[in-house]
Amino acid sequence: MIHGRNLIVKVNGVAVAAAKSCSLRVENSEIEVSSPTTGNWRLFIAGRNSWVVSTGHLVLAVKSSVTLVGTMVTLSFEVADSTDKVSGSALVKQWDVSGAVGNLAQGSFQFTGSGALG
């Protein structure tokens, strides 16, 4: 059983600072192979795989976060105190930040995988 507090996202070997949440989504696109001989039923085969990682964190620095957008990084999604991890190259697709007066600013990164995740 893996607990959320044990998941760590690392960008170029450095943990995303003050990470509050993280997620990894791996999916496969389907290719329709239906033909007139399949009647009213649609048939599919597996297509290409893709993956996306998202993180939520407290904002500690703005300039270094902004400069990451649009760059390729090595991303690791791993479990603390374990050798269990996956990693790969990813494009830093988006960075969002928001904050209410009197509260700490919060941000989120979205990474799109480029190539295999292994």
Secondary structure, DSSP 4 states (H G I P E B T S, - for coil): ---GGGEEEEETTEEPTTEEEEEEEEEEEEEE---GGGTT---EEEEEEEEEEEEEEE-S-SHHHHHHTT-EEEEEEEETTSS-EEEEEEEEEEEEEE--TTS--EEEEEEEE-S---
